């Protein structure tokens, strides 16, 4: 059993839906004070309402994660409200699909700002408070796409996710003497709201390429984030865990035939 994080304060960027919502739910269930940072108020309000109905301490803060001033104000607010910032789950991300021929510089910059720049800004905003405490945990939601695999239309997304891992390695060194760890979760195909309209045949095809023969659940990522945030993971920093049901293991689909 992991040590309790009850009463600790966790910020989840992009926590109003998808993987972020799963992360928020896992931490809320463990008794943490959960602050969801998002741009869309309706989704954020809905998620917070769901968490509160389950008895959780949760609220949302509306901010553009790619804006330095807004991230500073967010961190200041959380510190004032809860007295400390224990955990940052840097999860905010977008994945609009566009092949290279159709991608324009604005598309590229939008993805980089939301996925990669926001990681830098979030870490920069919360670490002064973590340094005062002498302890902190930062968990990054990266991806297998970019660092390990590729997929047509996601060159900007893949580059941002690979960039996150490069950031993590050096940030881990710089933050270590302050008692702050930073690690990354690398999800494979996870079932989120964005996949609901693709149809069962498409979902079955996706699952067929995974040795465990199913898509992951958002709470699979949340549980891994919870481990990285625990005292038991206190000697782990600058590392990654792939959570993909074995998706990256087969050389080809033929490797899965007959198992």
The 8 nearest C-alpha neighbors of each residue, nearest first, counted from 0:
[[1, 2, 3, 231, 226, 229, 230, 225],
 [2, 0, 3, 229, 231, 226, 230, 4],
 [1, 3, 230, 229, 0, 4, 231, 5],
 [2, 4, 5, 1, 29, 229, 30, 230],
 [5, 3, 7, 31, 6, 29, 2, 30],
 [6, 4, 30, 31, 3, 7, 29, 32],
 [5, 7, 31, 32, 30, 4, 8, 3],
 [6, 8, 31, 4, 5, 32, 85, 9],
 [9, 7, 32, 85, 84, 31, 33, 86],
 [8, 10, 86, 33, 87, 85, 32, 34],
 [9, 11, 34, 87, 88, 35, 33, 86],
 [12, 10, 88, 35, 14, 36, 34, 87],
 [13, 11, 36, 91, 14, 90, 89, 35],
 [14, 12, 91, 37, 19, 90, 15, 36],
 [13, 15, 19, 20, 35, 11, 12, 16],
 [14, 16, 43, 20, 42, 46, 13, 19],
 [17, 15, 20, 14, 19, 18, 13, 42],
 [16, 18, 191, 20, 19, 192, 21, 217],
 [17, 19, 217, 21, 20, 22, 16, 220],
 [20, 18, 14, 22, 21, 17, 13, 16],
 [19, 21, 16, 14, 23, 15, 22, 18],
 [20, 22, 217, 218, 18, 24, 19, 23],
 [23, 21, 221, 19, 25, 20, 24, 218],
 [22, 24, 20, 26, 21, 25, 27, 19],
 [23, 25, 21, 27, 22, 26, 28, 20],
 [24, 26, 28, 22, 27, 23, 221, 21],
 [27, 25, 29, 23, 28, 24, 31, 22],
 [28, 26, 24, 31, 30, 29, 55, 25],
 [27, 29, 25, 26, 30, 24, 55, 31],
 [30, 28, 26, 27, 31, 5, 4, 25],
 [29, 31, 5, 27, 28, 6, 55, 32],
 [32, 30, 5, 6, 7, 27, 26, 8],
 [31, 33, 8, 56, 57, 7, 6, 9],
 [34, 32, 57, 9, 31, 10, 8, 27],
 [35, 33, 10, 58, 59, 57, 11, 9],
 [34, 36, 59, 11, 14, 12, 10, 60],
 [37, 35, 12, 60, 61, 59, 13, 11],
 [36, 38, 13, 61, 39, 62, 12, 35],
 [37, 39, 61, 62, 63, 40, 36, 43],
 [40, 38, 41, 37, 42, 43, 61, 15],
 [39, 41, 43, 42, 44, 38, 61, 37],
 [40, 42, 44, 43, 39, 45, 46, 15],
 [43, 41, 45, 44, 15, 40, 39, 46],
 [44, 42, 15, 40, 46, 45, 41, 59],
 [43, 45, 41, 47, 42, 46, 40, 48],
 [46, 44, 42, 48, 43, 47, 41, 49],
 [45, 47, 49, 43, 48, 44, 15, 42],
 [46, 48, 50, 44, 49, 45, 58, 57],
 [49, 47, 45, 51, 46, 50, 44, 52],
 [48, 50, 46, 52, 47, 51, 45, 53],
 [51, 49, 47, 53, 52, 55, 48, 46],
 [52, 50, 55, 54, 48, 53, 49, 47],
 [51, 53, 49, 54, 50, 48, 55, 47],
 [54, 52, 51, 50, 55, 49, 28, 27],
 [55, 53, 51, 52, 50, 56, 28, 27],
 [54, 56, 51, 50, 27, 53, 57, 30],
 [55, 57, 32, 51, 33, 54, 27, 31],
 [58, 56, 33, 47, 34, 32, 55, 51],
 [57, 59, 34, 47, 35, 33, 60, 56],
 [58, 60, 35, 34, 36, 43, 61, 47],
 [59, 61, 36, 35, 62, 37, 34, 58],
 [60, 62, 37, 38, 36, 59, 40, 63],
 [63, 61, 38, 37, 69, 64, 60, 36],
 [62, 64, 65, 66, 38, 69, 37, 61],
 [63, 65, 117, 66, 62, 70, 113, 69],
 [64, 66, 117, 63, 112, 113, 116, 67],
 [67, 65, 69, 64, 63, 68, 70, 117],
 [68, 66, 70, 69, 120, 71, 65, 64],
 [69, 67, 71, 70, 66, 72, 73, 65],
 [68, 70, 72, 71, 66, 67, 62, 73],
 [71, 69, 73, 67, 72, 68, 64, 124],
 [70, 72, 68, 124, 74, 73, 69, 67],
 [73, 71, 75, 69, 70, 74, 76, 68],
 [72, 74, 70, 76, 71, 75, 69, 77],
 [73, 75, 77, 71, 76, 72, 125, 124],
 [76, 74, 72, 78, 73, 77, 79, 71],
 [77, 75, 79, 73, 74, 78, 72, 80],
 [78, 76, 80, 74, 79, 75, 81, 73],
 [77, 79, 82, 83, 75, 81, 76, 80],
 [78, 80, 76, 77, 82, 81, 75, 83],
 [81, 79, 77, 78, 82, 76, 83, 75],
 [82, 80, 78, 83, 79, 77, 8, 84],
 [81, 83, 78, 79, 80, 84, 77, 8],
 [82, 84, 78, 81, 85, 8, 128, 77],
 [85, 83, 8, 86, 78, 129, 128, 9],
 [84, 86, 135, 8, 7, 9, 83, 136],
 [87, 85, 9, 136, 137, 135, 84, 10],
 [86, 88, 137, 10, 9, 89, 11, 138],
 [87, 89, 11, 138, 90, 139, 137, 10],
 [90, 88, 139, 12, 87, 118, 138, 91],
 [89, 91, 140, 12, 13, 88, 19, 139],
 [92, 90, 13, 12, 89, 114, 113, 93],
 [91, 93, 114, 113, 90, 94, 13, 110],
 [92, 94, 95, 110, 114, 113, 91, 156],
 [93, 95, 156, 96, 92, 153, 110, 155],
 [96, 94, 93, 97, 153, 110, 156, 152],
 [95, 97, 152, 153, 94, 98, 151, 156],
 [98, 96, 152, 102, 101, 99, 95, 153],
 [97, 99, 152, 101, 100, 102, 151, 96],
 [98, 100, 102, 101, 97, 152, 154, 103],
 [99, 101, 98, 102, 97, 103, 152, 154],
 [102, 100, 99, 98, 97, 103, 152, 106],
 [103, 101, 99, 97, 100, 98, 106, 104],
 [102, 104, 106, 105, 101, 107, 99, 100],
 [105, 103, 107, 106, 108, 102, 109, 101],
 [104, 106, 108, 107, 103, 109, 102, 110],
 [107, 105, 109, 103, 104, 108, 102, 110],
 [108, 106, 104, 105, 110, 109, 155, 111],
 [107, 109, 111, 105, 110, 106, 112, 104],
 [110, 108, 112, 106, 107, 111, 105, 113],
 [111, 109, 113, 107, 108, 112, 114, 93],
 [110, 112, 108, 115, 114, 109, 113, 159],
 [113, 111, 116, 109, 110, 65, 114, 115],
 [112, 114, 110, 117, 111, 65, 92, 115],
 [113, 115, 92, 111, 112, 110, 117, 159],
 [116, 114, 111, 118, 117, 159, 112, 163],
 [115, 117, 112, 119, 118, 65, 111, 114],
 [116, 118, 65, 120, 64, 115, 119, 113],
 [119, 117, 121, 115, 116, 120, 89, 122],
 [118, 120, 116, 122, 117, 121, 123, 115],
 [121, 119, 117, 123, 122, 118, 124, 67],
 [120, 122, 124, 118, 123, 119, 117, 70],
 [121, 123, 119, 124, 120, 125, 126, 118],
 [122, 124, 120, 121, 126, 125, 119, 127],
 [123, 125, 121, 71, 122, 74, 120, 126],
 [126, 124, 122, 128, 127, 74, 123, 121],
 [125, 127, 129, 128, 123, 122, 130, 124],
 [128, 126, 130, 129, 125, 131, 124, 123],
 [129, 127, 131, 126, 130, 125, 132, 84],
 [128, 130, 126, 132, 135, 131, 127, 134],
 [131, 129, 133, 127, 132, 128, 177, 126],
 [130, 132, 128, 129, 133, 127, 134, 177],
 [133, 131, 129, 130, 134, 128, 135, 83],
 [134, 132, 130, 178, 131, 177, 129, 135],
 [135, 133, 178, 179, 132, 129, 130, 177],
 [136, 134, 179, 85, 129, 86, 178, 180],
 [135, 137, 86, 180, 228, 179, 181, 85],
 [138, 136, 181, 87, 86, 88, 180, 182],
 [137, 139, 88, 182, 183, 181, 89, 224],
 [140, 138, 183, 89, 88, 141, 90, 184],
 [139, 141, 90, 184, 183, 89, 185, 138],
 [140, 142, 185, 160, 184, 139, 183, 163],
 [143, 141, 185, 186, 144, 160, 187, 140],
 [142, 144, 147, 185, 146, 187, 148, 186],
 [145, 143, 148, 142, 157, 149, 146, 147],
 [157, 144, 146, 161, 148, 147, 149, 158],
 [145, 147, 161, 143, 144, 148, 160, 157],
 [148, 146, 143, 145, 144, 149, 247, 142],
 [149, 147, 144, 145, 143, 146, 150, 247],
 [150, 148, 144, 145, 151, 157, 147, 153],
 [149, 151, 153, 152, 148, 144, 154, 157],
 [152, 150, 153, 98, 149, 154, 97, 96],
 [153, 151, 98, 97, 96, 154, 150, 99],
 [152, 154, 156, 155, 151, 96, 150, 157],
 [153, 155, 157, 156, 152, 158, 151, 99],
 [156, 154, 158, 153, 157, 107, 159, 110],
 [155, 157, 153, 159, 158, 154, 94, 160],
 [145, 158, 156, 154, 160, 144, 159, 155],
 [157, 159, 155, 161, 156, 160, 145, 162],
 [160, 158, 162, 156, 157, 115, 161, 111],
 [159, 161, 163, 157, 141, 162, 158, 145],
 [160, 162, 146, 158, 145, 163, 164, 159],
 [163, 161, 159, 165, 160, 164, 158, 166],
 [162, 164, 166, 160, 161, 165, 115, 167],
 [165, 163, 167, 166, 162, 161, 168, 160],
 [164, 166, 162, 163, 167, 168, 161, 169],
 [165, 167, 163, 164, 168, 169, 170, 162],
 [168, 166, 164, 170, 165, 169, 237, 171],
 [169, 167, 237, 171, 165, 166, 170, 164],
 [168, 170, 172, 171, 167, 166, 173, 165],
 [169, 171, 167, 173, 172, 168, 174, 166],
 [172, 170, 237, 169, 174, 168, 173, 181],
 [173, 171, 169, 170, 175, 174, 168, 237],
 [172, 174, 170, 171, 175, 169, 176, 177],
 [175, 173, 171, 179, 177, 172, 176, 170],
 [174, 176, 178, 177, 179, 172, 171, 173],
 [177, 175, 178, 174, 173, 179, 172, 133],
 [176, 178, 175, 130, 174, 179, 133, 134],
 [179, 177, 134, 175, 133, 176, 135, 180],
 [180, 178, 135, 134, 175, 174, 177, 136],
 [179, 181, 236, 136, 137, 171, 175, 135],
 [180, 182, 137, 236, 171, 237, 138, 136],
 [183, 181, 238, 237, 138, 236, 239, 139],
 [184, 182, 139, 239, 138, 140, 141, 238],
 [183, 185, 240, 140, 239, 141, 241, 139],
 [184, 186, 142, 241, 141, 143, 242, 240],
 [187, 185, 242, 142, 243, 143, 241, 184],
 [186, 188, 243, 143, 189, 242, 142, 185],
 [189, 187, 214, 215, 243, 186, 190, 205],
 [190, 188, 215, 214, 216, 187, 191, 217],
 [189, 191, 216, 214, 215, 194, 188, 217],
 [192, 190, 17, 193, 194, 189, 217, 18],
 [191, 193, 195, 194, 17, 190, 16, 196],
 [192, 194, 191, 195, 196, 17, 190, 197],
 [195, 193, 192, 197, 196, 191, 190, 202],
 [196, 194, 192, 197, 193, 198, 191, 190],
 [195, 197, 194, 198, 193, 192, 199, 201],
 [198, 196, 194, 195, 201, 199, 202, 200],
 [199, 197, 201, 200, 196, 202, 195, 194],
 [198, 200, 202, 201, 203, 197, 195, 204],
 [201, 199, 203, 202, 198, 204, 197, 205],
 [200, 202, 204, 203, 199, 198, 197, 205],
 [203, 201, 199, 205, 204, 200, 206, 198],
 [202, 204, 206, 200, 205, 201, 199, 207],
 [205, 203, 201, 207, 202, 206, 200, 208],
 [206, 204, 202, 203, 207, 208, 201, 209],
 [205, 207, 213, 212, 203, 209, 208, 204],
 [208, 206, 204, 205, 209, 212, 203, 213],
 [207, 209, 206, 205, 252, 246, 210, 204],
 [208, 210, 246, 212, 206, 207, 211, 245],
 [211, 209, 212, 245, 246, 244, 208, 255],
 [210, 212, 244, 209, 213, 245, 206, 246],
 [213, 211, 206, 209, 210, 207, 214, 208],
 [214, 212, 206, 211, 215, 209, 207, 244],
 [213, 215, 189, 206, 188, 190, 216, 212],
 [214, 216, 189, 190, 188, 213, 219, 217],
 [215, 217, 219, 218, 189, 190, 214, 220],
 [218, 216, 21, 18, 219, 220, 189, 221],
 [217, 219, 221, 21, 220, 216, 222, 22],
 [220, 218, 216, 222, 217, 221, 215, 223],
 [219, 221, 218, 223, 222, 217, 224, 22],
 [220, 222, 22, 218, 224, 223, 219, 25],
 [223, 221, 225, 219, 224, 220, 218, 226],
 [222, 224, 226, 220, 225, 221, 227, 219],
 [223, 225, 221, 227, 226, 222, 138, 228],
 [226, 224, 222, 228, 223, 227, 221, 229],
 [225, 227, 223, 229, 228, 224, 222, 232],
 [226, 228, 224, 232, 225, 229, 223, 138],
 [229, 227, 225, 226, 136, 224, 86, 232],
 [230, 228, 226, 231, 232, 227, 225, 2],
 [231, 229, 233, 232, 2, 228, 1, 227],
 [230, 232, 229, 233, 1, 2, 226, 234],
 [233, 231, 230, 227, 235, 229, 234, 226],
 [232, 234, 230, 231, 235, 229, 180, 236],
 [235, 233, 232, 236, 231, 180, 230, 227],
 [236, 234, 232, 233, 238, 237, 180, 182],
 [237, 235, 180, 181, 238, 182, 171, 234],
 [236, 238, 168, 171, 182, 167, 181, 235],
 [239, 237, 182, 236, 183, 235, 240, 168],
 [240, 238, 183, 184, 182, 241, 185, 237],
 [239, 241, 184, 185, 242, 183, 238, 223],
 [242, 240, 185, 243, 186, 184, 239, 143],
 [243, 241, 186, 185, 187, 244, 240, 220],
 [242, 244, 187, 245, 246, 186, 241, 188],
 [245, 243, 211, 246, 209, 242, 210, 215],
 [246, 244, 243, 248, 210, 247, 209, 211],
 [245, 247, 209, 243, 244, 248, 210, 208],
 [246, 248, 245, 249, 243, 148, 147, 209],
 [247, 249, 245, 246, 250, 210, 209, 251],
 [250, 248, 251, 254, 247, 252, 255, 246],
 [249, 251, 254, 248, 252, 253, 247, 255],
 [252, 250, 253, 249, 254, 255, 208, 248],
 [251, 253, 254, 255, 208, 249, 256, 250],
 [254, 252, 256, 251, 255, 250, 249, 257],
 [253, 255, 252, 251, 249, 256, 250, 257],
 [256, 254, 253, 252, 258, 257, 210, 249],
 [257, 255, 253, 254, 258, 252, 251, 207],
 [256, 258, 255, 254, 253, 252, 210, 207],
 [257, 256, 255, 254, 210, 253, 211, 212]]
